[in-house]
Amino acid sequence: MSGPAPSGAAAPRGRILVVDDDLEMARMVAEALQVDGHDVEFESRWETALGLAVQGGFELVITDVRMGDHSGLELLAEVARKAPRDTQVVLMTAFGTLESAIQAVREGAFDYVAKPFKLEEIRLVARRALEQRRLLRENREMKAALESGPAPTPPRLIGRSPAMVEVYKTIARVAPTEATVLIRGESGTGKEMIARTIHENSARAGGPFQAVNCAAIPENLLESELFGHTRGAFTGATATAMGILPSAAGGTVLLDEIGDMPLQLQAKILRAIETREVKPVGRPDSLRIDVRILAATNQDLPALIKEGAFREDLYYRINVVAIVIPPLRERAEDIQALAEHFAHLYAARNGKPKPAIPPETLRVLMEYPWPGNVRELEHAIERGIALAAGPVLQPQDLPLETREEAERSLLSLEELERRHLVRVIKATRGNRQQAAAILGIDRKTLYRKLLRFGIEEGAGAQE
């Protein structure tokens, strides 16, 4: 038996077919979807549902997995083969397993919902599925061109904010020279990429590029790693080895995290820069080197100099030209371009079409402060591409902390205060004196706030 859901809702947003051999369940889901203004029909017989799904012009089919002698997976396969292009399918089941969920997604289902579910949940899933269908249609021509073309090779440096334009100008001026460059910026801002760009636009572009993380190599090994060593120079030196600086002849070496380099080695690096010579460990004479040395750090080197942890003469020698990379939070206008670049990159690597990034996803990306900078954004987009149900990057595909920050950023000041009070009450297990001290208020003020927000003082207070 089939039929339309009751009328009386707003203008239809999408045309939906609900299929379940439990007629009352089908009717209930249909009525819930009708509340959102969708044009909904429901059906309990598999054969009739198949004909409707294929010929009825539905944009979304929501079907139970178990349907007597047939299954929702069979219906999914038939819709994929015969229904109008971009018809979305959502599966419902009371017998959910990891295997069936994986099979459903692999065969093209938009989502997989386990019974029992809240009607609000199925309404949300329907909205997301219809939004994906809309974006698929809007971006089809662009995606077809991308799929038929070669893998993307976007520029290495992305961003058109004023701060990044200044970085580009400095790179353009300093790259053709032999000047030593100090690249400063927080972790994840792309210091090594800046160094590679300088190298690739220099006369040494045909030579090797080597990056050494001075913080990752033990102090007793860093010298031999940079300068090389002779056989027997120290325990474990079973053979003579050429260091990075001699072996990178004709190229560029980046001394990353130079602020963590031991003081004793700083003096030897200063000499290598000034004389273009290094002395391998265990060797009596020096070797000539032909490399351009760049340095990078996320630390405040002048502060380290005052503490006696960094040589002042080395600082001035490496700081001939300084490039400061702004953190991502200070160039939010670059976030969209970076996100689209990473989406294109990881979609191509995984054999997927480049996903669309709808406004609600972009809003989440823009609201998050990105403490890990571009590296964190890249990882977030890579995760999203791996989890996206289709070629549309939805907010729920992003890491939880990213989404939560966007939600917090839209809260009123009153709600922010309420949530903070709840956290403090929980942390102090309802101890008013401790809570008041943490909040910087007296106990009477705390009591009034607890009453105003209706917050319990015990450890079980809930947000």
N, C-alpha and C positions, 0 to 999 in steps of 0.2 A: 504494500500500500504506500502511496506517496501523496504528497500534498504540499501546498505552500505554507510557510509559517504565518501566524496571525499578522494582520496588517496593523497600521497605526504608528509605524516608526517613521524616522526621517527618510529623506530621499536615498535610494540605494547607492551604496559605495561599490559593491562588487556582487557578482552572481556566484552563489555557492550551492553545492550539492552535499548534503549530509547523508551518509550511508551507514546503517547499523541494523542487524537483524532483530535487535531489541527496539521495537517501534517507539516506545515511550522515551528511550534514550535519544533516538534520532530526533524526535519532536522537541525534547528539552534543549538539545544543543542548537537546533534550528531557531527556537524562540530566543535563546540567548544571543545568537548572532543577529537576529532581526532587530534587537535593541540598538545595535550600532548602525542601522540603516541599510543592511545588506539585503539583497533579493535572494531568499533562501528557499530551497526545496529539500525535502527529506524522503528517503526511500529505505525500505527494509528488505526488499528482494534483490539478490545479487544480479540476476540477469537483467531485470528492469533498470537497475542502477547503472549497469554497464552501458546499456543503450543511451541513457540520459547523459552519462559522463562523456561519451564519445560524440554525441550529436546535439547535446542541449546547449552548447555555447557557454558552459560554466568556466569561470576563471579559477575556481578553487574547488577541489573535491576533498571532503573530510570523511574518511572511511574507517570502520572498525577492521581489525586484522582478521578475526575469526568470523566467518560468515557461512556456517553450515559446511557444505561440501566445497565451498570456495574460500578465497581469502582476499584480504585487502591488498596483499602484495600482487596477486593476479590482476586486480583492478588497476593498481599502480602501473603494472607493465602494459596493460591495454591502453590506458590513458597516454602513456609515453609514446606508444606506437600510433594511435589513431586520433587522439583528441587534438584540438587546435593547439598550436605552438604556445609554449609558456604556461600551459595549464598547470597549476600547482596542486600537489597532493600532500595531505597531512594524514598520518595513520594514528588510530586510537587502539589501545589494547589493554586488557586487564591481565595479560600474561606476558608482560614485557621481560625480555632478556637482553643481555648485551649483544648476543649474536643476531637477534632479530632487529635490534636498533641499527647495528652496523649494516645489515643487509638492506634495510629500508633506505638508509642514506645512500648506500652505494647504487641502489636502483633508481635513485632520483627523487625520493620523498623530500619535501621541504623540511618536515619536522616529524617527530615521533612522540606522542603524548601518552603517558601511562595512566590508566584508570585506577582508582577514582581521581578525577581532577576537578579543580574549581572552574566554574563557568567563566570566571574572569580570565583564567589561563587560556582557555580555548578561544576566547574573544581576542586576546592579545596575539596568539599564534596566527589567527586568521588575518589580523591587520598586517602583521609582518609578512605573511605569505603574499597578500595582495600588493603590498608595497614592493616586494621583490619582483613580482610579475610586471608592475608598472615600470620599474627601473630597467628590467631586462628589455622591454620593448623599446624604451627610449634610447638605450645604449647598444642596440643590436648591430647597427651599421658600423659603429666605432669598434665594437668587439670583433666583428667579422674581419675588419681590416687588420686588427692587431693579430688575430689568430693566423691569418694567411701570410703575414709578414715575418721577417726574421726576429729573433729574440732582441729585446730592447738593449741599447747601449747608451744610456743617458749620460749626461756629463757627470764628472765625479763630484763637483761641488754644486750644491743646489741651494737656492735662496736668492731673493732679490731685495731683501731688507736693506736699509741704508748701512747698517753695521757690516753686513756681508759684502756689500759693494765696496766698502773701504778695504776689506780684507783682500778682495780680488785686485784692487788697484795696487796694493802693496806687493802682492805676489807677482803681478805683471812687471813691476819695476825691479824687484830683487832677483827674480828667477834667472835672468841672463847673466848675472854677476857671480862672483865667487864669494860674496859676503856670507859670514856666519849669521844664521837667523835663530832667534829664540822665539818659539811658539808657545804662547801661554793660553790657558783655558781650563775650565773644569773637566773632570773625567767625562768622557763620552761626547765631547764637543767636536771631535774629528781632527785632533792635532796631527796624527799620523797621515791622514788624508791630505792635509795642507802640505805636509812635508813631501809627500809623493807628487803632489801637483807642482811644487817648486822644482823637484827633480825632473819631472817629465817636460817641463817648459824651459829647461836649461840646456847648455851645451853638453852636459853630461847625460842626457836622456838615454843615449845608447849604452851607457854603462850600468852596473848593478845598483840597486837601491836596497840598503840593509837597515832595518830598525832594531835597536837593542833596548830592551826594557831594563833600565838600571836597577829598578826595584825588585825585579823578579829573579835576578841571578845572585847567588850567595856572594858575599864580599870577597871570599878567598878565591873565587873562580872568575869574577868579573874581569880582573886584569888580564888573565890568560885568554879569556873570551875575546877581549878587544885587541890585545897586542900579539897574541900567540904565545907559544912556549916551545922549548926544546925537549927532546926525550930525556926523561929522568929529572926534569927541573923540580918536580914535586911528586909526592906519592900519588900514583895513578897515572902519571904522564908516561904512558908506554910508547908513545910515538910523538914525533915533532908535529906541531899543528900551527897552521898559519891563522892569525887572528882576523877578526872582521875588518879592522882598519886596513891592514895590508892587502887582504883579498878583495876588497871593494875598489880596487884601482880603476880610475876613470869614472867612478860613480859617486854616490852620495850615501852618507851614514847618518841616521837619526839617532841621537842619544836621548831616548824617551825617559821621562821621569828623572831627569838629571839631578833634581834636588835631593834624590835619595842616594846619590853616588858618595861613597866614603871619601873623607877629606884627603887621605893619603893618595887615592887614585885621582882626585881632582887636580892635584899638582901635576901628575903625569899627563893628564888630558890637556891641561893648559900648555904644557911643553909640546905635545904632539900638534896642537893647533898652530902654535907659533913657529915651530921648526920644521914641520912636515916630516917628522921622524918619530918612530916608536922603537922601544926596546923590548923584544919578546922576553918572557920570563925564562931565566936560565941562559940567555944569550949575552955574551960580553959586548957585542957591538950593536949599533942601531940599524933599522931598516928605513928607507925612504918610503913615504906613502903619498899617493896621489888621490885624495878624496876631498869632497866638500863635506864639512861637518855642520849638521843642523842639530838643534837641541829643543826639547819640549818639556814642559812641567805644568802641573796643576797647583804648585805650591808658590808661596810668597817668598821669592828668593831674597829680596832685601831684608825681610824679617829673619830669615835663616842666617844671613850674614851677621846681623846684630847678635844672634844667639851663638855665633861661632861655629855654625854647622855648615856654612858654605863659604868658599873663598871669594873675596871681593874682586880679586884680579881676574878670576875665571868668569865671574858674572859679567864684567865689562867686556871680556873677550868674546863671549858668546852672544852678548846683547848688542851686537853691531846694528842689527835691524830687529825690531820687535813686532810680532804679529799677535794681536790679542783676539781670540775667538769668543764672541759673546755667547752666553748660555742661551739655550733654546727659549727659555721663559722671557728673554728680552727681545726676541725676534719672532713673536707669535705669527707674524704675517708669512713666515716661511713654512709653517707646520703643514699647510695643505699641500704645497708642492713636494715637500719631503714625503708625506704620507702617500701621495699618488706615485712617487718614484719607487718607494719600497713595495707598494702594492703591485706595481707593474713587474718589478724585479722578481719577487717571490712567486707571483702567479706564473711567470714564464718558467721559473726553475721547477715548479711543480706541475707543469703542463696544463695550467688552468688559464681561462681568459682573464684579462685584467678586470678586477671587480670595480663596480661603481662605489663611490663613497658618498652616501646620502647625507643631507644636512644634519640629521640628528647624530650621526656618527662623527661628523666633522666638529659639531659642537662639543662633544665629549673630548675629542682630541685637543680642541682649543682651550677648554677649561682646565685641563690637567697641567700642573707646573713642570713636569718632566725633570725631576731632580737628576735622572741619569742622562739627560740631554738627548742628542740625536741617536745615540746607541740604544737608549731605552725605547725611543719611538720606533726604531727599526725592529726591535724584538717584539714590540706590541703588534706591529703590522704583520710581521712574520707569523705570529701566533694566530692573528685574525684570519689570515689567508688559509692557514691549516685547518681552522675550525669552521670557516664560513660554509653555510649550507648550500650556497650558490654564488653566482658572480655579483653579490651585493654584500659589502662589508657592513654588518649590523653592529650597533653598540654592544650587544651581548657577546659578540665575538672577541671583544677587547678584554684585556686583563681586568680582574675585579677591582683592583685598587684604582685603576684609571677611571672606571665608571663611578666608583664611590666618590672620588674627588669631584667629579662633575656634578653629582647629586648634591654634595655638600655646598658647592659654590652657588647653588640656586636656593639655598635655605634662607629664611628670614633670620634676622639677628636674634629674635626671640626664640626661634627653634634651635639655633646654634647654642644659645645660652642654656636651654632646657637639656639638650643632649650632653653638654659639658657637665652640668650639675649631676645628671644621672651617672656619668662615668666616675666622677669624684665620689659620689655616695657609694657606688659599688666598690671602688678601690679602698675606701676606708671602712667598709662593712657597716655603714650607718653611723660612724663615730662623728658627731657634730663638731666637736672641737677640732679634730684633725681636718675634717672637710672645710671648715671655715678658715683654718690656717692656710690650707692649700689654695683656696679661692681668694684669700686676701680680704676677707670680710669678717664682721663679727657674727656671733651665733644668732643674734636676733634677726639680722638681715638674712642669714641663711634660712632660718625658720620661715620667714615671710616668703622667700623665694620657693621653698619647698611646697608651701601651701598654695601659692599662686599657680605653680605648674602641676600640682597634684602628684608630686613625686614621693614615693615611700622611702623611708630612711634606711630600711634593712638592706642586706646584701643582695636580696632578690629583686631589687628595683629593676624595672624594665623600661627600655626606651620606647 
